Every structure is written in C-alpha cells, then in structure tokens.
C-alpha cells in the first residue's frame, strides 16, 4: 500500500513542480536575482496554506500526529543550506527540481543529477571525519518547532500559545507576503 | 481542468495552492516530503554492487542492517536498510517524480525551444550557447547542492517546504542559509 502511495504522491509532486515552473532554471535563477517573483509567490503560498491546513486538521483531530517529523537544528543546517544555495544559484536546480527537470527532458538536469550523486558520495565518504565536530552543535535544543505539536520528543519554542494560532499566524503572514510581492521587478 | 493539464505554466496562485495540497497530502497519508537522501541511497546501491561487504544484515542493528561506511550506518542502519531494499516508499517516491515531470511536459501544448532545454536564456545571454560549458557548471552546481543538502540533513523540499510547514526551527535556519548565499551568488554570476 505504501508503494502505491509513493507512486501516486511522487507523480503528483513531479507533475506540480513542472507545472509551477520550479523545474525551470530560468525561473529559479531570475527569482534568486530578485527579478521574477512568480516562484517565490508560489512557494510562500504553498508553505503558508499547507501549514495552516495541517494545524487546522491537527486541532480538530483529523491528523495523525505520529506523521509529524522534525529535523534537528544544528550549525551544519545553516552552512549546508548556504552551500546548497551556491549550487542552486549557479545551476538553477535544487535536488527535487533537478530530478523533475530530467523527467521533463532537460539535458542539463542529467548533469545536475550526476553532480549531485558525486556530491552526496563525497559527503558519505567524509562524514566519519566530521561527525563529532562543531558543525553538529545543536541549536535551540535540536528538534524544535515554533508551534506546539504536542509530541514530547519535539521541543515547542512557543509552548503556551495554541499551536493553531502560532502556525496559523505565520501561515497567514506568508500568504499576505505572497500576495503583496510584485510579479516582476 | 483540461486547461490546467495542457498549460505550460500555471499562474502563481494555482501553483502555490497545488504545491500546498501535495505537501499536505504527503504528510497526512504517509510522511513529510523529502528528496536529497535518495541521492545517497542511489550511490549506495551502485557502491554495493562493487563492494559486497558494504551492507550486511545485522540483527543487532536497530533497522536490521549495518554498513562499513559510517554515514550509511548512521541512525541504526536506516540508510543501509534502504540500500538493501530499494523498493521502499522514499526511493520509489523520487523515481515517480521523474515520471510526473515527464507526464507534465508531454501534456504541455507549447514546448520550449530545444536550446532552452540545455541553456536557459539567462545563462546563454551571459555565457553563450556552449552546452559543454553549461553541463560542466551544472555538474558542479549539483555536487555543491547535494553536498550541502546532506550536511544540512535535507534540501529545499525536506527542510524548507516540509520543515516550515511544521514550523520547524531547522526549516527556517535552512531557508535563511540557502537564500543568504543563493541571492548574492545569482545576482553576481548573472549580472549583465
């Protein structure tokens, strides 16, 4: 059953990324150059809306909280994000959109994937040497969220306010920014 | 509906709503979307063809598998297990994304120019139409993107979209790191 869901949701995600233009390096690069905000508006809408609906479903009890999965916050998240940012800016692809672009018959995306496999392999080889270093110093306690998920292993940074209010306010804020951003500059 | 299937590019509102719904469906039915781990799994599958000792069944490991490589052995051998059993949710999900991209492209009424599929206009305006140059730089970009994603423990999908959806601190930190470098680098490299 899980494999059937993997096929269906994977198909949907790939289809949507292509249709939103996220798999088009022209739109990615022009977003990062602050010239064309189509994708920025779409991404902010996507995050804002899904967050709002997720915490709404959680509040009314229609969401299985065991599906929540929070990644650890550590220094390497920011630095790794920065390194990814450089690769993202020069190529116009990120890991997910590169895979979709290859499906949409972009030849350059194949080289992104080959490079990606090489980069991931390099990390696999050096991990043993860096794993106990400062890069993995936790931030904010590690697995932390702003809204209280009600799950004990995750730290809530704003524990006293209702999670729907916290996530909902951030979600609505993101939706407003998406609406206010101009299409082009 | 027909229009949405054949359009080359959805407007930002439709795009955003569709993205939001897909991320929501994924977490409601299975788990948050993530992509970059599967590059490691693919590497591991290829590697294990050449090195029979790389992944072994190990009853003492939390996930039942262990590896001679420290990274693949991490988390009780969860990567080792995925390499030994590639027919799992996360790996099939990413393979399926390729097909989704192809399907969307095939349904498009208007196709981009062939050259555009190798070098986007913003690239050829600055660096010309040599595909070899573009391939080399994209390869380098891919290597940086995936090295960075593995150090961060996730990429734009897993950290930024799925993370910020759950109001995860790591998601905001990742987005900050990624945009803080991506924006100046893009502006500098592609300056007219």
Interface residues (C-beta under 8 A of the other chain):
Chain A: X2 X3 X5 X6 X7 X8 X9 X10 X11 X12 X13 X14 X15 X16 X17 X18 X19 X20 X21 X23 X24 X25 X26 X29 X30 X32 X33 X34 X37 X38 X39 X41 X42 X43 X44 X45 X46 X47 X48 X49 X50 X51 X53 X54 X57 X63 X64 X67 X68 X69 X70 X71 X72 X73 X74 X76 X77 X78 X79 X80 X81 X82 X83 X84 X85 X86 X87 X88 X89 X90 X91 X92 X93 X94 X95 X96 X97 X98 X99 X100 X101 X102 X103 X104 X105 X106 X107 X108 X109 X111 X112 X113 X114 X115 X116 X117 X118 X119 X120 X121 X122 X123 X124 X125 X127 X128 X131 X135 X139 X140 X143 X144 X145 X146 X147 X149 X157 X166 X167 X170 X178 X183
Chain B: X4 X7 X9 X10 X12 X13 X15 X16 X17 X18 X19 X20 X21 X22 X23 X24 X25 X26 X27 X28 X29 X30 X31 X32 X33 X35 X36 X39 X40 X42 X43 X44 X47 X69 X70 X71 X72 X74 X87 X88 X89 X90 X92 X93 X94 X95 X96 X97 X98 X99 X100 X101 X102 X103 X104 X105 X116 X117 X118 X119 X120 X121 X122 X123 X131 X134 X135 X136 X137 X138 X139 X140 X141 X142 X143 X144 X145 X146 X147 X148 X149 X150 X151 X152 X153 X154 X155 X156 X157 X158 X159 X160 X161 X162 X163 X164 X165 X166 X167 X168 X169 X170 X171 X173 X174 X175 X176 X177 X178 X179 X180 X181 X182 X183 X185 X186 X187 X189 X190
